[in-house]
Amino acid sequence: MRILSLLVTPILFTSTFTWAQDKPTVCSAIEAAISSKVPEWKLSKPRIIKCQGFTFYKWSSNQTEVSTLIFSFHSARDATDSMADMSFDFEMLGMKVRRLEMRGGGLGDESSVWAGSHESIDDSFVDVVFRKGKLLVHVVAPTFELAKQFAGYAADAIPAA
């Protein structure tokens, strides 16, 4: 999804990350949880970008893609601040978005759902974002159902802070 690379850009330039020692373990737990829950979805090679403090996964099945970005911040407050700036970040990148209500309860310590499209890309997307402790997780998919499903697997795999 080309939308995902657009989502990462503002987060990288406006946020302070850390590479916590437990981050590879958390990412491995998320990877294992999703692999076991939906084995028909194939994981492309994950990218762990330590200097930027995030891990990227792309899952695919029948030409549909779901992407997961896991960011590790210095503190829960930094992660919360990053979530607060999201609507501005989307608009800055030429995306038309609207915030949706998440039915059935949120994920993690706080969560939000965004649906939208980019003015020059033909893809529409749903971005389920949640914070659990100092981790911020984006799950981007073509439908709300897919994004929430994968976000739920990821949230369940992250231990309580």
OpenMM code with the backbone's topology and positions (N, CA, C; nanometers):
from openmm import Vec3, app, unit

residues = "MET ARG ILE LEU SER LEU LEU VAL THR PRO ILE LEU PHE THR SER THR PHE THR TRP ALA GLN ASP LYS PRO THR VAL CYS SER ALA ILE GLU ALA ALA ILE SER SER LYS VAL PRO GLU TRP LYS LEU SER LYS PRO ARG ILE ILE LYS CYS GLN GLY PHE THR PHE TYR LYS TRP SER SER ASN GLN THR GLU VAL SER THR LEU ILE PHE SER PHE HIS SER ALA ARG ASP ALA THR ASP SER MET ALA ASP MET SER PHE ASP PHE GLU MET LEU GLY MET LYS VAL ARG ARG LEU GLU MET ARG GLY GLY GLY LEU GLY ASP GLU SER SER VAL TRP ALA GLY SER HIS GLU SER ILE ASP ASP SER PHE VAL ASP VAL VAL PHE ARG LYS GLY LYS LEU LEU VAL HIS VAL VAL ALA PRO THR PHE GLU LEU ALA LYS GLN PHE ALA GLY TYR ALA ALA ASP ALA ILE PRO ALA ALA".split()
positions = [
    Vec3(0.0833, -0.1184, 0.0000),
    Vec3(0.0000, 0.0000, 0.0000),
    Vec3(0.0874, 0.1242, 0.0000),
    Vec3(0.0669, 0.2061, -0.0983),
    Vec3(0.1439, 0.3292, -0.1060),
    Vec3(0.1041, 0.4261, 0.0039),
    Vec3(-0.0177, 0.4131, 0.0536),
    Vec3(-0.0661, 0.4996, 0.1602),
    Vec3(0.0220, 0.4842, 0.2840),
    Vec3(0.0671, 0.3644, 0.3116),
    Vec3(0.1445, 0.3402, 0.4324),
    Vec3(0.2722, 0.4220, 0.4366),
    Vec3(0.3417, 0.4312, 0.3259),
    Vec3(0.4652, 0.5105, 0.3267),
    Vec3(0.4342, 0.6571, 0.3526),
    Vec3(0.3200, 0.7037, 0.3097),
    Vec3(0.2807, 0.8416, 0.3379),
    Vec3(0.2496, 0.8606, 0.4857),
    Vec3(0.1950, 0.7574, 0.5505),
    Vec3(0.1628, 0.7670, 0.6921),
    Vec3(0.2872, 0.7745, 0.7784),
    Vec3(0.3919, 0.7051, 0.7382),
    Vec3(0.5137, 0.6979, 0.8178),
    Vec3(0.5879, 0.8302, 0.8200),
    Vec3(0.5895, 0.9013, 0.7109),
    Vec3(0.6705, 1.0221, 0.6973),
    Vec3(0.6479, 1.1238, 0.8081),
    Vec3(0.5251, 1.1685, 0.8373),
    Vec3(0.5106, 1.2705, 0.9416),
    Vec3(0.5450, 1.2175, 1.0798),
    Vec3(0.5208, 1.0923, 1.1055),
    Vec3(0.5519, 1.0365, 1.2358),
    Vec3(0.7022, 1.0384, 1.2575),
    Vec3(0.7780, 1.0060, 1.1547),
    Vec3(0.9227, 1.0023, 1.1666),
    Vec3(0.9820, 1.1388, 1.1966),
    Vec3(0.9252, 1.2429, 1.1373),
    Vec3(0.9845, 1.3740, 1.1522),
    Vec3(0.9317, 1.4528, 1.2712),
    Vec3(0.8228, 1.4101, 1.3307),
    Vec3(0.7663, 1.4869, 1.4406),
    Vec3(0.7740, 1.4144, 1.5737),
    Vec3(0.8397, 1.2997, 1.5799),
    Vec3(0.8355, 1.2185, 1.7000),
    Vec3(0.9742, 1.1795, 1.7470),
    Vec3(0.9807, 1.1461, 1.8734),
    Vec3(1.1044, 1.0984, 1.9340),
    Vec3(1.0870, 0.9514, 1.9668),
    Vec3(1.1760, 0.8690, 1.9133),
    Vec3(1.1653, 0.7257, 1.9319),
    Vec3(1.2774, 0.6730, 2.0192),
    Vec3(1.2561, 0.5542, 2.0657),
    Vec3(1.3590, 0.4816, 2.1365),
    Vec3(1.3572, 0.3388, 2.0849),
    Vec3(1.4661, 0.2717, 2.0962),
    Vec3(1.4686, 0.1306, 2.0601),
    Vec3(1.4833, 0.0545, 2.1899),
    Vec3(1.3709, 0.0230, 2.2518),
    Vec3(1.3725, -0.0467, 2.3791),
    Vec3(1.4234, -0.1886, 2.3602),
    Vec3(1.4897, -0.2409, 2.4621),
    Vec3(1.5426, -0.3765, 2.4522),
    Vec3(1.4320, -0.4791, 2.4349),
    Vec3(1.3134, -0.4505, 2.4880),
    Vec3(1.2045, -0.5471, 2.4768),
    Vec3(1.1303, -0.5369, 2.3448),
    Vec3(1.1605, -0.4387, 2.2620),
    Vec3(1.0877, -0.4180, 2.1373),
    Vec3(1.0960, -0.5363, 2.0419),
    Vec3(1.2149, -0.5954, 2.0179),
    Vec3(1.2165, -0.7116, 1.9288),
    Vec3(1.1290, -0.8258, 1.9802),
    Vec3(1.1223, -0.8435, 2.1114),
    Vec3(1.0383, -0.9477, 2.1686),
    Vec3(0.8912, -0.9188, 2.1434),
    Vec3(0.8506, -0.7936, 2.1631),
    Vec3(0.7115, -0.7544, 2.1388),
    Vec3(0.6770, -0.7722, 1.9919),
    Vec3(0.7648, -0.7277, 1.9034),
    Vec3(0.7398, -0.7421, 1.7600),
    Vec3(0.7310, -0.8890, 1.7206),
    Vec3(0.8174, -0.9712, 1.7766),
    Vec3(0.8122, -1.1150, 1.7486),
    Vec3(0.6812, -1.1755, 1.7982),
    Vec3(0.6327, -1.1290, 1.9132),
    Vec3(0.5054, -1.1789, 1.9666),
    Vec3(0.3889, -1.1400, 1.8762),
    Vec3(0.3914, -1.0174, 1.8250),
    Vec3(0.2861, -0.9729, 1.7331),
    Vec3(0.2912, -1.0552, 1.6038),
    Vec3(0.4124, -1.0722, 1.5503),
    Vec3(0.4291, -1.1515, 1.4287),
    Vec3(0.3771, -1.2932, 1.4482),
    Vec3(0.4121, -1.3562, 1.5597),
    Vec3(0.3682, -1.4935, 1.5876),
    Vec3(0.2168, -1.5012, 1.6063),
    Vec3(0.1588, -1.4020, 1.6748),
    Vec3(0.0138, -1.4020, 1.6980),
    Vec3(-0.0631, -1.3930, 1.5671),
    Vec3(-0.0218, -1.3017, 1.4803),
    Vec3(-0.0923, -1.2866, 1.3527),
    Vec3(-0.0713, -1.4109, 1.2663),
    Vec3(0.0498, -1.4632, 1.2632),
    Vec3(0.0768, -1.5840, 1.1834),
    Vec3(-0.0080, -1.7029, 1.2280),
    Vec3(-0.0279, -1.7156, 1.3590),
    Vec3(-0.1060, -1.8292, 1.4081),
    Vec3(-0.2563, -1.8091, 1.3904),
    Vec3(-0.3028, -1.6851, 1.3984),
    Vec3(-0.4469, -1.6570, 1.3873),
    Vec3(-0.4966, -1.6598, 1.2431),
    Vec3(-0.4142, -1.6143, 1.1503),
    Vec3(-0.4539, -1.6098, 1.0089),
    Vec3(-0.3416, -1.6674, 0.9226),
    Vec3(-0.3213, -1.7992, 0.9287),
    Vec3(-0.2084, -1.8600, 0.8566),
    Vec3(-0.2170, -1.8460, 0.7049),
    Vec3(-0.3356, -1.8163, 0.6532),
    Vec3(-0.3488, -1.7993, 0.5079),
    Vec3(-0.2896, -1.6669, 0.4598),
    Vec3(-0.2612, -1.5755, 0.5527),
    Vec3(-0.1967, -1.4487, 0.5193),
    Vec3(-0.0462, -1.4683, 0.5254),
    Vec3(0.0228, -1.4289, 0.4206),
    Vec3(0.1677, -1.4470, 0.4110),
    Vec3(0.2391, -1.3183, 0.4497),
    Vec3(0.3416, -1.3332, 0.5307),
    Vec3(0.4214, -1.2201, 0.5751),
    Vec3(0.5356, -1.1973, 0.4793),
    Vec3(0.5427, -1.0747, 0.4266),
    Vec3(0.6619, -1.0400, 0.3506),
    Vec3(0.7714, -1.0136, 0.4532),
    Vec3(0.8912, -1.0059, 0.4110),
    Vec3(1.0031, -0.9889, 0.5032),
    Vec3(0.9812, -0.8640, 0.5893),
    Vec3(0.9816, -0.8816, 0.7206),
    Vec3(0.9642, -0.7642, 0.8069),
    Vec3(1.0868, -0.6748, 0.8009),
    Vec3(1.0629, -0.5459, 0.8161),
    Vec3(1.1722, -0.4493, 0.8190),
    Vec3(1.1819, -0.3911, 0.9590),
    Vec3(1.2943, -0.4104, 1.0213),
    Vec3(1.3176, -0.3507, 1.1519),
    Vec3(1.4164, -0.2369, 1.1298),
    Vec3(1.3711, -0.1175, 1.1564),
    Vec3(1.4541, 0.0001, 1.1314),
    Vec3(1.4897, 0.0603, 1.2668),
    Vec3(1.5995, 0.0124, 1.3236),
    Vec3(1.6359, 0.0484, 1.4599),
    Vec3(1.6644, 0.1969, 1.4765),
    Vec3(1.7299, 0.2577, 1.3806),
    Vec3(1.7656, 0.3986, 1.3986),
    Vec3(1.6419, 0.4874, 1.4005),
    Vec3(1.5348, 0.4437, 1.3398),
    Vec3(1.4107, 0.5210, 1.3410),
    Vec3(1.3124, 0.4694, 1.4451),
    Vec3(1.3417, 0.3566, 1.5087),
    Vec3(1.2586, 0.3077, 1.6180),
    Vec3(1.1265, 0.2461, 1.5763),
    Vec3(1.1180, 0.1888, 1.4584),
    Vec3(0.9929, 0.1237, 1.4227),
    Vec3(1.0163, -0.0053, 1.3463),
    Vec3(0.9135, -0.0878, 1.3469),
    Vec3(0.9144, -0.2138, 1.2733),
    Vec3(0.7949, -0.2129, 1.1789),
    Vec3(0.8162, -0.2614, 1.0592),
    Vec3(0.7141, -0.2634, 0.9551),
    Vec3(0.6889, -0.4080, 0.9108),
    Vec3(0.5627, -0.4466, 0.9051),
    Vec3(0.5232, -0.5775, 0.8527),
    Vec3(0.4192, -0.5563, 0.7435),
    Vec3(0.4256, -0.6396, 0.6406),
    Vec3(0.3206, -0.6383, 0.5385),
    Vec3(0.2729, -0.7824, 0.5208),
    Vec3(0.1429, -0.8013, 0.5353),
    Vec3(0.0796, -0.9319, 0.5196),
    Vec3(-0.0029, -0.9277, 0.3911),
    Vec3(-0.0077, -1.0397, 0.3176),
    Vec3(-0.0865, -1.0401, 0.1947),
    Vec3(-0.1607, -1.1725, 0.1790),
    Vec3(-0.2769, -1.1619, 0.1158),
    Vec3(-0.3605, -1.2780, 0.0840),
    Vec3(-0.4506, -1.2384, -0.0320),
    Vec3(-0.4444, -1.3155, -0.1378),
    Vec3(-0.5302, -1.2899, -0.2547),
    Vec3(-0.5250, -1.1444, -0.3011),
    Vec3(-0.4088, -1.0892, -0.3152),
    Vec3(-0.3841, -0.9531, -0.3627),
    Vec3(-0.4391, -0.8441, -0.2709),
    Vec3(-0.4683, -0.8790, -0.1461),
    Vec3(-0.5080, -0.7812, -0.0461),
    Vec3(-0.3924, -0.7692, 0.0514),
    Vec3(-0.3629, -0.6468, 0.0940),
    Vec3(-0.2512, -0.6242, 0.1854),
    Vec3(-0.2976, -0.5574, 0.3143),
    Vec3(-0.2346, -0.5988, 0.4225),
    Vec3(-0.2522, -0.5349, 0.5522),
    Vec3(-0.1125, -0.5030, 0.6030),
    Vec3(-0.0905, -0.3793, 0.6424),
    Vec3(0.0404, -0.3375, 0.6910),
    Vec3(0.0314, -0.2998, 0.8380),
    Vec3(0.1376, -0.3311, 0.9093),
    Vec3(0.1457, -0.2997, 1.0515),
    Vec3(0.2754, -0.2251, 1.0780),
    Vec3(0.2636, -0.1131, 1.1445),
    Vec3(0.3792, -0.0338, 1.1869),
    Vec3(0.3786, -0.0290, 1.3386),
    Vec3(0.4905, -0.0615, 1.3981),
    Vec3(0.5020, -0.0603, 1.5437),
    Vec3(0.6112, 0.0402, 1.5797),
    Vec3(0.5714, 0.1459, 1.6498),
    Vec3(0.6649, 0.2500, 1.6916),
    Vec3(0.6882, 0.2395, 1.8414),
    Vec3(0.8109, 0.2568, 1.8819),
    Vec3(0.8464, 0.2572, 2.0237),
    Vec3(0.8926, 0.3979, 2.0606),
    Vec3(0.8249, 0.4577, 2.1586),
    Vec3(0.8575, 0.5934, 2.2022),
    Vec3(0.9320, 0.5899, 2.3350),
    Vec3(0.9896, 0.7037, 2.3725),
    Vec3(1.0583, 0.7144, 2.5014),
    Vec3(0.9609, 0.7002, 2.6173),
    Vec3(0.8368, 0.7451, 2.5959),
    Vec3(0.7382, 0.7410, 2.7042),
    Vec3(0.5981, 0.7251, 2.6450),
    Vec3(0.5053, 0.6879, 2.7319),
    Vec3(0.3648, 0.6789, 2.6913),
    Vec3(0.3137, 0.8168, 2.6491),
    Vec3(0.3606, 0.9214, 2.7147),
    Vec3(0.3188, 1.0585, 2.6807),
    Vec3(0.3594, 1.0948, 2.5380),
    Vec3(0.4832, 1.0575, 2.4988),
    Vec3(0.5284, 1.0844, 2.3618),
    Vec3(0.4404, 1.0112, 2.2605),
    Vec3(0.4031, 0.8880, 2.2918),
    Vec3(0.3161, 0.8106, 2.2020),
    Vec3(0.1782, 0.8763, 2.1925),
    Vec3(0.1256, 0.9223, 2.3055),
    Vec3(-0.0041, 0.9911, 2.3074),
    Vec3(0.0021, 1.1201, 2.2255),
    Vec3(0.1099, 1.1958, 2.2406),
    Vec3(0.1257, 1.3195, 2.1642),
    Vec3(0.1271, 1.2924, 2.0141),
    Vec3(0.1908, 1.1844, 1.9735),
    Vec3(0.1942, 1.1485, 1.8315),
    Vec3(0.0538, 1.1188, 1.7800),
    Vec3(-0.0272, 1.0517, 1.8606),
    Vec3(-0.1657, 1.0233, 1.8203),
    Vec3(-0.2464, 1.1512, 1.8054),
    Vec3(-0.2212, 1.2486, 1.8925),
    Vec3(-0.2977, 1.3736, 1.8904),
    Vec3(-0.2733, 1.4535, 1.7633),
    Vec3(-0.1572, 1.4360, 1.7016),
    Vec3(-0.1216, 1.5134, 1.5825),
    Vec3(-0.1649, 1.4471, 1.4517),
    Vec3(-0.2316, 1.3347, 1.4585),
    Vec3(-0.2556, 1.2569, 1.3372),
    Vec3(-0.3411, 1.3266, 1.2322),
    Vec3(-0.4464, 1.3953, 1.2705),
    Vec3(-0.5321, 1.4563, 1.1680),
    Vec3(-0.4541, 1.5608, 1.0887),
    Vec3(-0.3692, 1.6361, 1.1557),
    Vec3(-0.2852, 1.7340, 1.0857),
    Vec3(-0.1891, 1.6628, 0.9909),
    Vec3(-0.1301, 1.5526, 1.0372),
    Vec3(-0.0357, 1.4773, 0.9550),
    Vec3(-0.1013, 1.4268, 0.8275),
    Vec3(-0.2218, 1.3753, 0.8384),
    Vec3(-0.2930, 1.3266, 0.7204),
    Vec3(-0.3161, 1.4401, 0.6210),
    Vec3(-0.3685, 1.5518, 0.6708),
    Vec3(-0.3988, 1.6652, 0.5837),
    Vec3(-0.2735, 1.7202, 0.5171),
    Vec3(-0.1641, 1.7251, 0.5908),
    Vec3(-0.0385, 1.7766, 0.5386),
    Vec3(0.0083, 1.6942, 0.4179),
    Vec3(-0.0255, 1.5677, 0.4165),
    Vec3(0.0168, 1.4782, 0.3091),
    Vec3(-0.0858, 1.4665, 0.1965),
    Vec3(-0.1866, 1.5503, 0.1974),
    Vec3(-0.2851, 1.5500, 0.0902),
    Vec3(-0.3893, 1.4399, 0.1009),
    Vec3(-0.4083, 1.3887, 0.2205),
    Vec3(-0.5071, 1.2829, 0.2391),
    Vec3(-0.6381, 1.3421, 0.2890),
    Vec3(-0.7446, 1.2856, 0.2385),
    Vec3(-0.8766, 1.3225, 0.2874),
    Vec3(-0.9182, 1.2113, 0.3828),
    Vec3(-0.9330, 1.2460, 0.5094),
    Vec3(-0.9640, 1.1449, 0.6102),
    Vec3(-1.0810, 1.1885, 0.6957),
    Vec3(-1.1406, 1.0898, 0.7576),
    Vec3(-1.2411, 1.1174, 0.8593),
    Vec3(-1.2190, 1.0177, 0.9726),
    Vec3(-1.2432, 1.0640, 1.0915),
    Vec3(-1.2268, 0.9785, 1.2079),
    Vec3(-1.3546, 0.8993, 1.2278),
    Vec3(-1.3404, 0.7695, 1.2505),
    Vec3(-1.4547, 0.6818, 1.2712),
    Vec3(-1.4647, 0.6418, 1.4171),
    Vec3(-1.5836, 0.6013, 1.4561),
    Vec3(-1.6035, 0.5500, 1.5905),
    Vec3(-1.5694, 0.4009, 1.5910),
    Vec3(-1.4963, 0.3577, 1.6921),
    Vec3(-1.4645, 0.2157, 1.7030),
    Vec3(-1.5704, 0.1514, 1.7915),
    Vec3(-1.6504, 0.0657, 1.7320),
    Vec3(-1.7535, -0.0050, 1.8081),
    Vec3(-1.6931, -0.1276, 1.8742),
    Vec3(-1.7502, -0.1649, 1.9863),
    Vec3(-1.7030, -0.2837, 2.0547),
    Vec3(-1.5816, -0.2579, 2.1414),
    Vec3(-1.5570, -0.1344, 2.1758),
    Vec3(-1.4441, -0.1028, 2.2635),
    Vec3(-1.3169, -0.0767, 2.1872),
    Vec3(-1.2319, -0.0035, 2.2519),
    Vec3(-1.1045, 0.0311, 2.1914),
    Vec3(-0.9997, -0.0750, 2.2147),
    Vec3(-0.8824, -0.0469, 2.1685),
    Vec3(-0.7684, -0.1362, 2.1826),
    Vec3(-0.6630, -0.0667, 2.2662),
    Vec3(-0.5927, -0.1399, 2.3477),
    Vec3(-0.4835, -0.0822, 2.4244),
    Vec3(-0.5311, 0.0250, 2.5200),
    Vec3(-0.4422, 0.1205, 2.5474),
    Vec3(-0.4727, 0.2298, 2.6395),
    Vec3(-0.5574, 0.3381, 2.5741),
    Vec3(-0.5418, 0.3551, 2.4451),
    Vec3(-0.6241, 0.4479, 2.3675),
    Vec3(-0.6166, 0.4066, 2.2216),
    Vec3(-0.7200, 0.4416, 2.1469),
    Vec3(-0.7216, 0.4012, 2.0066),
    Vec3(-0.8049, 0.4983, 1.9239),
    Vec3(-0.7814, 0.4946, 1.7939),
    Vec3(-0.8602, 0.5736, 1.7000),
    Vec3(-0.8636, 0.5008, 1.5662),
    Vec3(-0.9613, 0.5369, 1.4867),
    Vec3(-0.9764, 0.4766, 1.3540),
    Vec3(-0.9932, 0.5894, 1.2537),
    Vec3(-0.9177, 0.5801, 1.1448),
    Vec3(-0.9229, 0.6796, 1.0392),
    Vec3(-0.9534, 0.6100, 0.9077),
    Vec3(-1.0391, 0.6687, 0.8280),
    Vec3(-1.0674, 0.6172, 0.6943),
    Vec3(-1.0421, 0.7298, 0.5964),
    Vec3(-0.9877, 0.6944, 0.4818),
    Vec3(-0.9622, 0.7999, 0.3860),
    Vec3(-0.9002, 0.7528, 0.2581),
    Vec3(-0.8515, 0.8511, 0.1842),
    Vec3(-0.7853, 0.8255, 0.0568),
    Vec3(-0.6879, 0.9405, 0.0326),
    Vec3(-0.6014, 0.9199, -0.0636),
    Vec3(-0.5058, 1.0240, -0.1005),
    Vec3(-0.5513, 1.0816, -0.2336),
    Vec3(-0.5344, 1.2122, -0.2502),
    Vec3(-0.5846, 1.2784, -0.3710),
    Vec3(-0.5178, 1.2296, -0.4989),
    Vec3(-0.3941, 1.1781, -0.4920),
    Vec3(-0.3270, 1.1354, -0.6149),
    Vec3(-0.3063, 0.9840, -0.6245),
    Vec3(-0.3545, 0.9109, -0.5263),
    Vec3(-0.3420, 0.7649, -0.5281),
    Vec3(-0.4819, 0.7062, -0.5253),
    Vec3(-0.5027, 0.6037, -0.6001),
    Vec3(-0.6352, 0.5463, -0.6147),
    Vec3(-0.6769, 0.4534, -0.5014),
    Vec3(-0.5965, 0.4405, -0.3983),
    Vec3(-0.6272, 0.3502, -0.2881),
    Vec3(-0.7044, 0.4211, -0.1788),
    Vec3(-0.8047, 0.3532, -0.1251),
    Vec3(-0.8659, 0.4005, -0.0015),
    Vec3(-0.8105, 0.3122, 0.1095),
    Vec3(-0.8186, 0.3599, 0.2321),
    Vec3(-0.7580, 0.2861, 0.3416),
    Vec3(-0.8322, 0.3104, 0.4715),
    Vec3(-0.8111, 0.2208, 0.5645),
    Vec3(-0.8541, 0.2373, 0.7025),
    Vec3(-0.7292, 0.2176, 0.7875),
    Vec3(-0.7077, 0.3073, 0.8815),
    Vec3(-0.5923, 0.3008, 0.9705),
    Vec3(-0.6441, 0.2900, 1.1133),
    Vec3(-0.6290, 0.1724, 1.1738),
    Vec3(-0.6615, 0.1545, 1.3146),
    Vec3(-0.5317, 0.1799, 1.3909),
    Vec3(-0.5367, 0.2745, 1.4813),
    Vec3(-0.4183, 0.3142, 1.5568),
    Vec3(-0.4476, 0.2926, 1.7050),
    Vec3(-0.3532, 0.2288, 1.7736),
    Vec3(-0.3708, 0.2177, 1.9172),
    Vec3(-0.2368, 0.2338, 1.9879),
    Vec3(-0.2481, 0.2782, 2.1120),
    Vec3(-0.1306, 0.2914, 2.1976),
    Vec3(-0.1446, 0.1947, 2.3124),
    Vec3(-0.0382, 0.1234, 2.3402),
    Vec3(-0.0335, 0.0366, 2.4574),
    Vec3(0.1007, 0.0642, 2.5232),
    Vec3(0.0960, 0.1344, 2.6370),
    Vec3(0.2187, 0.1792, 2.7011),
    Vec3(0.2881, 0.2807, 2.6116),
    Vec3(0.4150, 0.2590, 2.5849),
    Vec3(0.4898, 0.3522, 2.5002),
    Vec3(0.4993, 0.3044, 2.3562),
    Vec3(0.4219, 0.2024, 2.3216),
    Vec3(0.4165, 0.1547, 2.1831),
    Vec3(0.2959, 0.2137, 2.1125),
    Vec3(0.3159, 0.2540, 1.9890),
    Vec3(0.2084, 0.3032, 1.9042),
    Vec3(0.2028, 0.2119, 1.7832),
    Vec3(0.0850, 0.1554, 1.7557),
    Vec3(0.0698, 0.0591, 1.6475),
    Vec3(-0.0327, 0.1115, 1.5478),
    Vec3(0.0076, 0.1126, 1.4204),
    Vec3(-0.0828, 0.1449, 1.3096),
    Vec3(-0.1093, 0.0153, 1.2345),
    Vec3(-0.2345, -0.0112, 1.2040),
    Vec3(-0.2697, -0.1237, 1.1171),
    Vec3(-0.3507, -0.0647, 1.0024),
    Vec3(-0.2951, -0.0737, 0.8822),
    Vec3(-0.3559, -0.0129, 0.7640),
    Vec3(-0.4049, -0.1238, 0.6717),
    Vec3(-0.5324, -0.1155, 0.6341),
    Vec3(-0.5944, -0.2175, 0.5497),
    Vec3(-0.6989, -0.1512, 0.4604),
    Vec3(-0.7450, -0.2248, 0.3596),
    Vec3(-0.8469, -0.1652, 0.2725),
    Vec3(-0.9855, -0.1578, 0.3367),
    Vec3(-1.0108, -0.2354, 0.4428),
    Vec3(-1.1425, -0.2326, 0.5084),
    Vec3(-1.1258, -0.2203, 0.6596),
    Vec3(-1.2288, -0.1686, 0.7226),
    Vec3(-1.2288, -0.1569, 0.8682),
    Vec3(-1.2200, -0.2940, 0.9342),
    Vec3(-1.2954, -0.3901, 0.8826),
    Vec3(-1.2978, -0.5231, 0.9430),
    Vec3(-1.1588, -0.5853, 0.9472),
    Vec3(-1.0860, -0.5768, 0.8361),
    Vec3(-0.9499, -0.6323, 0.8319),
    Vec3(-0.8558, -0.5571, 0.9258),
    Vec3(-0.8621, -0.4252, 0.9232),
    Vec3(-0.7734, -0.3461, 1.0090),
    Vec3(-0.7999, -0.3760, 1.1558),
    Vec3(-0.9258, -0.3833, 1.1953),
    Vec3(-0.9582, -0.4104, 1.3356),
    Vec3(-0.9180, -0.5529, 1.3747),
    Vec3(-0.9375, -0.6480, 1.2848),
    Vec3(-0.9005, -0.7864, 1.3127),
    Vec3(-0.7504, -0.7971, 1.3418),
    Vec3(-0.6671, -0.7438, 1.2532),
    Vec3(-0.5223, -0.7509, 1.2712),
    Vec3(-0.4772, -0.6671, 1.3916),
    Vec3(-0.5410, -0.5532, 1.4134),
    Vec3(-0.5064, -0.4695, 1.5306),
    Vec3(-0.5388, -0.5443, 1.6598),
    Vec3(-0.6487, -0.6165, 1.6602),
    Vec3(-0.6847, -0.6950, 1.7797),
    Vec3(-0.5802, -0.8017, 1.8088),
    Vec3(-0.5331, -0.8698, 1.7054),
    Vec3(-0.4279, -0.9706, 1.7250),
    Vec3(-0.3013, -0.9064, 1.7806),
    Vec3(-0.2649, -0.7907, 1.7260),
    Vec3(-0.1448, -0.7201, 1.7709),
    Vec3(-0.1609, -0.6747, 1.9162),
    Vec3(-0.2757, -0.6159, 1.9495),
    Vec3(-0.2983, -0.5659, 2.0854),
    Vec3(-0.2927, -0.6795, 2.1874),
    Vec3(-0.3511, -0.7932, 2.1530),
    Vec3(-0.3497, -0.9077, 2.2437),
    Vec3(-0.2091, -0.9622, 2.2670),
    Vec3(-0.1209, -0.9430, 2.1697),
    Vec3(0.0152, -0.9960, 2.1805),
    Vec3(0.1093, -0.9066, 2.2606),
    Vec3(0.0696, -0.7824, 2.2847),
    Vec3(0.1549, -0.6890, 2.3592),
    Vec3(0.1223, -0.7015, 2.5077),
    Vec3(0.2216, -0.7328, 2.5899),
    Vec3(0.1943, -0.7450, 2.7337),
    Vec3(0.1580, -0.6102, 2.7948),
    Vec3(0.0831, -0.6162, 2.9027),
    Vec3(0.0463, -0.4938, 2.9745),
    Vec3(0.1719, -0.4258, 3.0270),
    Vec3(0.1691, -0.2937, 3.0248),
    Vec3(0.2874, -0.2168, 3.0698),
    Vec3(0.3073, -0.2245, 3.2185),
] * unit.nanometer
topology = app.Topology()
chain = topology.addChain("A")
for resn in residues:
    res = topology.addResidue(resn, chain)
    for name in ("N", "CA", "C"):
        topology.addAtom(name, app.Element.getBySymbol(name[0]), res)
